[in-house]
Amino acid sequence: LSQRNRARRQGWTHGGKGADTIMRDYQKQKFYAFERAMIKRFLPSNLEDGLSFEESIALGDRICKTYKIKTPMFKKGRSTKIAYYRRLQHTITLPPWAQRDNVVLHEVAHAVTFAKDYDDPGHGQYFVSIWMQMFSRMYDVSLEELRVCATQHKIDFC
């Protein structure tokens, strides 16, 4: 395996556009726990119904326009179990289970973080701040309340 692939398997991520450094995605698991808690606390259970692939693309496009970035290409993730954003290809891959607004929001937050050229590991403080802004707008949740919850979960944000 290349150094880059070994690093990815160990939870590390390549930093920024063309960066030669590798940064640890130090709060990935903590952020996932925080995200699940916020979804459970603030979102109605009918969101489990999901979106069509076309609705997922439309939602991603609306969010990207808000942040004035180019919308990533969306791909159906038929052969994968995870949703993910690829920086170099500027694509979001969504398997059928991931065609939900909260998953689209998460992956688009990665795209915005990268497009704004923040030197941030995958789930670092800039990503978390952008995700909280998006979550607050999309679900009409107080940003201050999200910040308090993030602090309680020991999540770094700016």
WOSUL-V406280 format. One line per field, one symbol per residue. burial: # if it has 9 or more other C-alpha atoms within 8 Angstrom, else .. A space follows every 50 residues. Layout:
BEGIN
burial=???
END
This chain:
BEGIN
burial=.....###..######.....##.####.##..#...##...#...#..# #.#..##.###.###...#....#.##.....#.#....#######.### #.############...#.#################....#.#..##.## #...###.
END
